[in-house]
Amino acid sequence: MRWNVRIPSGFTLAELLISLAILGVVATFTVPKVIQYQQNKQYNSASKEMAASIAAAYSQYKASNVVTASTKWSDLTPYLNYIAVDTATSIDRHVGQANITCSAVYTCLKLPSGGILLFETYSFGGTNSTNAIQFWFDPDGVYSGTTNGPGKSELFYLYFDGRLTSLGSILPNTTNSAFVTNPCPSCDPDWFSW
């Protein structure tokens, strides 16, 4: 006697529900990381582009002017591409710091990328290899109100000799016309790397 045994094809409802639950758990943990990775990559790219723009502006300034100890950031603005000057917006400062508000002392430039470049009225204060002027670049241009949030600014230093670096890798005893600063590697946001 032959038995006709039918082997069921397909999945049972229970198997499908278990598979969907597993996929849901995997998506819950991976999707936010993928989104954060893409945002970090975008911020890092925008910061490197801004650093290159600053370096180019400084080179252009040097080509037609004499750089002195009293040279300020405002001297470089004619060589930068920006949409408007802002003296009222707040942006996130670097890691470990709250916010900083654009004002007459802290001038902000709104950039085509949506970011904000903030610089102070301080000058180089000298012509040594450790004399520098600083600027903050907030890649999203949005004040999040957090001390260590994802949209923190990167603080850059432009040295008298043209070297450009972040707060995490500045020279010891970097000086401008107002203060002395030392390297702070933990002050660079997680998204930034050279």
Secondary structure, 3 states (H helix, E strand, C coil): CCCCCCCCCCCCHHHHHHHHHHHHHHHHHHHHHHHHHHHHHHHHHHHHHHHHHHHHHHHHHHHHCCCCCCCEHHHCHHHCCCCEEECCCEEECCCCCCEEECCCCEEEEECCCCCEEEEECCECCCCCCCEEEEEEEECCCCCCCCCCCCCCCEEEEEECCCCEEEHHHCCCCEECCCCEECCCHHHCCCCCCC
